Amino acid sequence: MDFVGAGRRSPLPVAAYTWSSPADGTLVETYRRKLRELAVRLRLPAPSFFEDSGRRGDDERPALACLLDLVATGIFQVILIPGPFVFGSRAADIDAVVSHVTASGCRIMELPLSEE
């Protein structure tokens, strides 16, 4: 998929990021569905999805790295997530990602707690 082209078609480019453990099975599908529904409720365009999976403490998150590069260039203005846990296993990692995203002028919207 051409993420750059997809991001420029919308007046408010939206991304969605998910992370899950390989043991979680269908959890990613549930996240996709709920994040699409959130975009509809917020009257946002359909999001471009970025997804990683791996062990909880694993620092390898190539889709997140790609998304952060695109955010830094101004491609996306909103990121939808199931919760901040998707950005890392340590509070410092989560804070670093949130700071990077917000410093780039992008907003993070997460699912309400009852929907995770």
Short mmCIF file of the C-alpha atoms (twelve columns), coordinates in Angstrom:
data_MODEL
# 
_entry.id   MODEL 
# 
loop_
_atom_site.group_PDB 
_atom_site.id 
_atom_site.type_symbol 
_atom_site.label_atom_id 
_atom_site.label_alt_id 
_atom_site.label_comp_id 
_atom_site.label_asym_id 
_atom_site.label_seq_id 
_atom_site.Cartn_x 
_atom_site.Cartn_y 
_atom_site.Cartn_z 
_atom_site.pdbx_PDB_model_num 
ATOM 1   C CA . MET A 1   0.000   0.000   0.000  1 
ATOM 2   C CA . ASP A 2   1.182   3.499   -0.776 1 
ATOM 3   C CA . PHE A 3   0.937   5.128   2.660  1 
ATOM 4   C CA . VAL A 4   2.119   8.504   1.422  1 
ATOM 5   C CA . GLY A 5   -0.482  8.626   -1.350 1 
ATOM 6   C CA . ALA A 6   -3.220  7.324   0.925  1 
ATOM 7   C CA . GLY A 7   -2.413  9.946   3.540  1 
ATOM 8   C CA . ARG A 8   -2.558  12.842  1.108  1 
ATOM 9   C CA . ARG A 9   -6.027  11.987  -0.231 1 
ATOM 10  C CA . SER A 10  -7.733  12.911  3.009  1 
ATOM 11  C CA . PRO A 11  -8.138  16.400  4.471  1 
ATOM 12  C CA . LEU A 12  -7.427  14.861  7.890  1 
ATOM 13  C CA . PRO A 13  -5.132  11.860  7.321  1 
ATOM 14  C CA . VAL A 14  -5.702  9.157   9.905  1 
ATOM 15  C CA . ALA A 15  -3.556  6.196   10.925 1 
ATOM 16  C CA . ALA A 16  -4.345  3.359   13.297 1 
ATOM 17  C CA . TYR A 17  -1.669  1.423   15.167 1 
ATOM 18  C CA . THR A 18  -2.040  -1.921  16.894 1 
ATOM 19  C CA . TRP A 19  0.312   -4.284  18.617 1 
ATOM 20  C CA . SER A 20  -0.473  -7.748  19.884 1 
ATOM 21  C CA . SER A 21  1.224   -10.860 21.093 1 
ATOM 22  C CA . PRO A 22  1.206   -13.748 18.608 1 
ATOM 23  C CA . ALA A 23  -0.622  -15.727 21.309 1 
ATOM 24  C CA . ASP A 24  -3.546  -13.272 21.215 1 
ATOM 25  C CA . GLY A 25  -4.986  -14.835 18.060 1 
ATOM 26  C CA . THR A 26  -7.904  -12.759 16.795 1 
ATOM 27  C CA . LEU A 27  -7.197  -9.715  18.957 1 
ATOM 28  C CA . VAL A 28  -5.795  -7.728  16.017 1 
ATOM 29  C CA . GLU A 29  -9.013  -8.268  14.060 1 
ATOM 30  C CA . THR A 30  -10.999 -6.999  17.042 1 
ATOM 31  C CA . TYR A 31  -8.756  -3.930  17.299 1 
ATOM 32  C CA . ARG A 32  -9.152  -3.239  13.569 1 
ATOM 33  C CA . ARG A 33  -12.924 -3.420  13.774 1 
ATOM 34  C CA . LYS A 34  -13.158 -1.217  16.853 1 
ATOM 35  C CA . LEU A 35  -10.717 1.375   15.502 1 
ATOM 36  C CA . ARG A 36  -12.657 1.558   12.216 1 
ATOM 37  C CA . GLU A 37  -15.853 2.069   14.243 1 
ATOM 38  C CA . LEU A 38  -14.138 4.797   16.287 1 
ATOM 39  C CA . ALA A 39  -13.138 6.603   13.086 1 
ATOM 40  C CA . VAL A 40  -16.748 6.486   11.890 1 
ATOM 41  C CA . ARG A 41  -18.037 7.828   15.232 1 
ATOM 42  C CA . LEU A 42  -15.491 10.650  15.137 1 
ATOM 43  C CA . ARG A 43  -16.383 11.363  11.487 1 
ATOM 44  C CA . LEU A 44  -12.823 10.676  10.372 1 
ATOM 45  C CA . PRO A 45  -11.745 8.986   7.155  1 
ATOM 46  C CA . ALA A 46  -10.955 5.290   7.213  1 
ATOM 47  C CA . PRO A 47  -7.540  4.865   8.838  1 
ATOM 48  C CA . SER A 48  -4.401  3.419   7.296  1 
ATOM 49  C CA . PHE A 49  -3.402  0.522   9.563  1 
ATOM 50  C CA . PHE A 50  0.063   -0.141  10.959 1 
ATOM 51  C CA . GLU A 51  0.421   -3.380  12.923 1 
ATOM 52  C CA . ASP A 52  3.154   -5.101  14.878 1 
ATOM 53  C CA . SER A 53  3.174   -8.321  16.863 1 
ATOM 54  C CA . GLY A 54  5.737   -9.880  19.131 1 
ATOM 55  C CA . ARG A 55  6.708   -10.532 22.709 1 
ATOM 56  C CA . ARG A 56  5.724   -7.849  25.240 1 
ATOM 57  C CA . GLY A 57  9.290   -6.727  25.980 1 
ATOM 58  C CA . ASP A 58  10.377  -6.885  22.340 1 
ATOM 59  C CA . ASP A 59  11.693  -3.553  21.070 1 
ATOM 60  C CA . GLU A 60  11.264  -4.603  17.424 1 
ATOM 61  C CA . ARG A 61  8.257   -2.669  16.138 1 
ATOM 62  C CA . PRO A 62  8.933   -1.921  12.463 1 
ATOM 63  C CA . ALA A 63  5.388   -0.748  11.678 1 
ATOM 64  C CA . LEU A 64  5.551   1.730   14.571 1 
ATOM 65  C CA . ALA A 65  8.921   3.017   13.344 1 
ATOM 66  C CA . CYS A 66  7.455   3.544   9.865  1 
ATOM 67  C CA . LEU A 67  4.399   5.289   11.306 1 
ATOM 68  C CA . LEU A 68  6.554   7.606   13.433 1 
ATOM 69  C CA . ASP A 69  8.609   8.556   10.368 1 
ATOM 70  C CA . LEU A 70  5.408   9.424   8.480  1 
ATOM 71  C CA . VAL A 71  4.070   11.407  11.451 1 
ATOM 72  C CA . ALA A 72  7.320   13.377  11.606 1 
ATOM 73  C CA . THR A 73  6.909   14.378  7.955  1 
ATOM 74  C CA . GLY A 74  3.343   15.537  8.565  1 
ATOM 75  C CA . ILE A 75  1.557   12.784  6.651  1 
ATOM 76  C CA . PHE A 76  -0.801  11.844  9.492  1 
ATOM 77  C CA . GLN A 77  -2.643  14.219  11.797 1 
ATOM 78  C CA . VAL A 78  -4.466  11.621  13.923 1 
ATOM 79  C CA . ILE A 79  -3.460  8.185   15.218 1 
ATOM 80  C CA . LEU A 80  -6.119  5.837   16.579 1 
ATOM 81  C CA . ILE A 81  -4.948  3.230   19.106 1 
ATOM 82  C CA . PRO A 82  -6.596  0.673   21.401 1 
ATOM 83  C CA . GLY A 83  -4.566  2.101   24.303 1 
ATOM 84  C CA . PRO A 84  -1.072  3.469   25.040 1 
ATOM 85  C CA . PHE A 85  0.190   -0.050  25.852 1 
ATOM 86  C CA . VAL A 86  0.684   -0.548  22.094 1 
ATOM 87  C CA . PHE A 87  3.652   1.860   22.144 1 
ATOM 88  C CA . GLY A 88  5.833   -0.223  24.477 1 
ATOM 89  C CA . SER A 89  6.167   -2.194  27.664 1 
ATOM 90  C CA . ARG A 90  7.819   0.548   29.737 1 
ATOM 91  C CA . ALA A 91  6.338   3.906   30.724 1 
ATOM 92  C CA . ALA A 92  9.423   5.704   29.372 1 
ATOM 93  C CA . ASP A 93  8.945   4.089   25.944 1 
ATOM 94  C CA . ILE A 94  5.274   5.058   25.870 1 
ATOM 95  C CA . ASP A 95  6.050   8.632   26.922 1 
ATOM 96  C CA . ALA A 96  8.743   8.936   24.246 1 
ATOM 97  C CA . VAL A 97  6.362   7.861   21.482 1 
ATOM 98  C CA . VAL A 98  3.569   10.131  22.727 1 
ATOM 99  C CA . SER A 99  5.985   13.085  22.941 1 
ATOM 100 C CA . HIS A 100 7.260   12.437  19.411 1 
ATOM 101 C CA . VAL A 101 3.747   12.221  17.998 1 
ATOM 102 C CA . THR A 102 2.407   15.318  19.737 1 
ATOM 103 C CA . ALA A 103 5.552   17.345  18.951 1 
ATOM 104 C CA . SER A 104 4.878   16.571  15.288 1 
ATOM 105 C CA . GLY A 105 1.414   18.128  15.568 1 
ATOM 106 C CA . CYS A 106 -0.410  14.817  15.492 1 
ATOM 107 C CA . ARG A 107 -3.177  13.798  17.907 1 
ATOM 108 C CA . ILE A 108 -3.598  10.392  19.529 1 
ATOM 109 C CA . MET A 109 -7.127  9.099   20.066 1 
ATOM 110 C CA . GLU A 110 -7.664  5.883   21.994 1 
ATOM 111 C CA . LEU A 111 -10.613 3.571   22.368 1 
ATOM 112 C CA . PRO A 112 -12.737 4.261   25.433 1 
ATOM 113 C CA . LEU A 113 -11.855 1.842   28.247 1 
ATOM 114 C CA . SER A 114 -15.068 -0.096  27.804 1 
ATOM 115 C CA . GLU A 115 -14.076 -0.933  24.216 1 
ATOM 116 C CA . GLU A 116 -10.523 -2.271  24.607 1 
# 
